[in-house]
């Protein structure tokens, strides 16, 4: 059995986004997340900028995206945190979505420093 390259933590907005999709979409998203944890595949998990990555799922002609960042601050398993999700019709990710993920990332590390 292959070893996971990272653990994933879905932050509230990402979890709510997935929960709001129908069951088949949810299954496909979770399937792709598990697959991305085992193998490096830019079709599933792709770097967008210095801090933000996207978990990609295509289902029934729609593209579902969960933006994420890495938390490598301790020596445990590397954690990938999903910030939020959206459905998109084009290949380009809107700078607004990347900005939003960046704000969530900064807030996450601020809260972590405060011990919350």
N, C-alpha and C positions, 0 to 999 in steps of 0.2 A: 504493500500500500504506500502511496506517495505521502510525503510529509507536507503539512500545511506550511506555506511561506509566511503567513500572517493570520492573526485573528481579526475578526471584524466586529465593530461595535456600531450599531445603528443609533445615532442620536435621535431625539424625539421626532424632529421633522421628517427625517428619512424613513423612520418606522411608520409614521402616520401616512406618508405618501404611499408606501408599499401596501399598507393595510387598506387604503382607499381603492386599490385596483381589484379587478376581479380575480377569482381564485387561480385561473390558468396563468394570468400575468404574474401573480405573486409567486407561483411555483417556478416559473421560468426565471424570474429575477433571483430567487434563492438558489436555483440550480446553477446559474451563471456565477453567482458570488462564490459558491463552493468550488466551482471549476477554476475560477480566478485564484483562489487560495492555493491551488495545487500546481498550477502551471503559469508561466509567463506568456500571456497572450494579449497583445495590444487590441485585439478585437473585443476583449472582455474588460480589460483594465488598462487605461491609457493615461499617461501624464499630460496635463493641460498646461501647467506652468510650474514654477519652482516648488509650490506647496500643494497644489490642487490636482487631484486625479479624478477620473470618472470611471465608474463601473457601468458597463454598457450592456443593455439587453434589447434585442430586436424581437418583437412579437406581433404577428398579425399586421405587418406593415407599419407599425409605430415603433419609435425608438424611445426606450425608457432609460433615463440616466439618473444615477445617484452620484453626486459629487462627494469626494472624500479627501482626507489628509492622513498623513502618517503620524503616529505618536510613538517615538522611539526613546522616550525619556527614561525608561528603566530597563533593566537587563532581562526582563521577562520576554515573552513572545511579543514581537512587534505587533502593534495594534493599528488597524486602519479604521478611521472613524467616518462613517457616512453622515454627511451634513444634512442634505435634503435631496429631493428627487423632483423630476419633471419629465414631461413627455415632449419630445421635439420632432419636428418634421424635416429639419435640415441637418446637415452634417456638422455645422458650426455650433459651438456652444456660445450662448449669449454672454458677453462680458458681464452683464448684470448678474447672471447666475454664478459666475466665477467670483465676483465681488461678494455676493451673499455667502458663498462657501468660505471665503477668506475671513469674513466677519465672524462667522460661527466658529472657525478655527481659532481665531484670536481670543474669543470669549471662552472657549473650551479651556485653553491653556491658562487664561486668567483665573478661571474658577478652580482649576487644578492646583495652581499655586496657592490659592487661598484655602486649599484643603477641603473643597466641597465635593 
